[in-house]
């Protein structure tokens, strides 16, 4: 499977297997065989083909879809060691908890909707004919402490633009995590041929605005009184960055 490719299959059994795994996020082999209605031996063969072609991988004894996203990278800042890597389905709870902790500050409402969406669906990654969604995480001792998320509908008129959110727990800021996460998200978007990424934040979140500006984002529009936070109306900064496609 190449960068930016929406899955397409020559054989219906491959499409059924992939679609079931993609819808459920992570599936044990016996459950998959039963759901699709194939015998275990046949499924083992067909899954081997999907693995060979880069559509599916096995992690923790369960099958998951593959979104090409690079490898884990370790960083050291002062006395802190952290890893930035592509997220797995098993990171869902940690990502939701991290986002909810940050959005409790009422300064990042778009990210709050992301947490509610993935928690409701129970699925972290998406790659189908309707939408594509990718996450990266920063971890300390295998615990998720930061995230970057990119998603976009699979619509021709919007095929050039993707929504991006990024955040780090307060205790782990000022170690470069946010910059590394944002970089991974932008690189992934660029490699999948997105030309623009956008992010919206309340105007009161000046720290986030400066962070995005430092990384090439510009405020393209302001929606007055778009948010109501603790009884007060607050404007929304609609920020975006154009990506250089090589």
N, C-alpha and C positions, 0 to 999 in steps of 0.2 A: 504494500500500500504506500503510495507516494504522498508527499506533503499536500494538504488541502483536498485530498480525495474523499468524496462521499462514498461510502461502501456500496458496491454493486457486485452481484454474484451471478454466475452462470448456472448454478444449481439451486433449486428451491430449498433443499435441506440446509444449505449453508446460510441462506437468508433467514430461515426460521431459527436456526441456532443463534446466529448473531443478533437478530432482533430481540430474542428472549433475554439473552445476556445483557444487551444494551438497556433494555427496559428495566431490568431488575438490579443492575449494578454489579452484582457478584452472585454466582450460582454454583452450587455443588454439583458434581457430575451426575449423581443419581437423580437429583431433582430436575436437571436439564433434560436427561434422557426421557424421563416420565412426561415432562411438560410438552416436549416436541413429539413424543410418540415414536421414538426409535429405540432399537435394542442397544445395550451398552457397547457391544462390539462395533456396530455401525457408527455410533456416536464417537467412539475413540478415534476411528479412522477419519471421520469428517472433521472433527476438532483438530486433528493433526494437520489437515490441509489449511484450515483457518489460521492456525499458529504459523505454519510455513509462510503464508501469504501476508502475515503481519496484522491480521484483524483481531486476534484473540491471544491472551496470555493466561497463564495459570499462576495464581498467587495465593499462598496459604491454603492450598488444596481446592480452590474455587476458580472458576473461569471469569475473566473480566475482559472488556473491550480494550483495545490499544489505541491511544492517541500519541503519535510520535512527538516526544517532548524532551529528549535529551536524558542526561543522567544526573545522579546526585552529586552535589559539590559541597565540600566542607570549607568553612571559613573560621578564622580566629580573630577576635577583636578584644583587645585588652585581655581579660581573664575568661572570656566567654567563647566557647566553641559551638558553632551551630551548622546545620546542614540545610541547604535549599535543594529541593528535588520535586519532580512531578508528583502530584498527589495520587493516592490510591483510594479505592472505595472504603477501605478500613479507616481512612482519615476523616470520614464524614463527621463523626461526632466531635472530634477535636476542632475541626474547622467551624462547625456551627457554634460550639462553645466559645471559641476565640472571637468570632464575629459578634456574637451576642454581648460578650464582655465589653467590646469596644463600642458597639452601638448603644449600649446603656448610657453612654455619655451624651446621647442625642445630637451627635455631630456628624453622623454618617448614615443617613437614612436609606440610601440606595443599597448599601451593603446589608442593612437589616432585612430588606426584601429578598436578597440573595439567600441569606441564612434560612428564612422561612420557606423559601421555595425548595431548596434541597432537602430540608428536614421533612417537608411534606411529601416529596417524591420518594425520599429514601435512596436517591441515586445521585452520585457526585458528578460523574462525567457523562457527557452526551455527544454522540456523533451519528446523526441520522439525517434523513431528508428534510426534517423540520428545523433542527437546531444543532449547533455545536457548542459545547461547554467544556472548558479546561480549567484545572486548578493547579497551582504550585503551592508548596508549603515550606515554611521555615520551621525546623524542629530543634529542640534542645533536649538531649537525652531521650530522643524519640517522641517527645511531646510536642504537639503543634502549638506554636506561639505566634505564627504569622501566616498570611496567605496572600496570593494573587489569583485573580479569577478573570477569565475572559470568556465572553459568550456572544453569540450572534445567531440570528435566524438565518435559515438557508433560503433566503429570498434574493432573487437576482438584483432587484433594485437596491438592496442593502448589503450586497455581497462584499462591499469594500470596507465596511465599518463594523467595529466590534466594541462592546461595552467592557470596561475593565474596572475592577475594584482591587484595592490592596490595603493591608493593614497589619500592624504589629502590636502585640500586647504592650501596655505602657512600661512594664518592668524591663522589656527587652529592646526598647528604642535606643537610638544613638549608637548602634553598633553596625549600621550599614545594612541591616536585614531588609528594610523597606526598599532600598535601592536595588539590592540583589534580586528581590522578588519582582519588582517592577521590570527590571531588565529581562528576566526570564519570560515574563508575560509579553513584553514587547517583542522579544525575539520570536516567540511562538506565533504571535499574531503576524509578524512580518513573513515568517516562513510559510504561513498559510494564506499569503497573498492579501491580507487585509491592509488597506492603505491608510486607514484612520482608526484611532481608538479614542474613546470618550469616557468621561467620568463626571458625575454631578455631585456637588456637595453644598451644604448650607453655607451661606456667606459668612456665618460666624466662625466657621472652621478655618481660620487663617493659617494654622500650622499645615494643614493638608493642602491648602491652596499654594503655599510657598513651596512645599515639597514637590507638587506636580509642576509648578513653574520651573523649578530647578532642573526638572527632567524633561523640559521641552514642551510642556502643555501650555496652552493659551486659553484665556477665558473668551469664548465666542459669543456668549449671550448671558443675560441675567434675567431670571424670571422673578419679578417682585412678589413678595408675600406668598411664595410658593409653599413654604412649610409653616406649620404651626407647632412650635416647640415650647412646652411649658407655658402656654397661654399667650405667647408672643409670636407674631408673624415674622418670618425670616426669608430673605431672598435665596434663590438657588443660583449657584455659579455653574454654568454649563461649560466644561473645559474639554479640550481635545488636543490631540497631537497627530500630525501627519507623519507617516512612516516612509522611509526611503526603501523602496523595493529594488533589490539587486537582481 
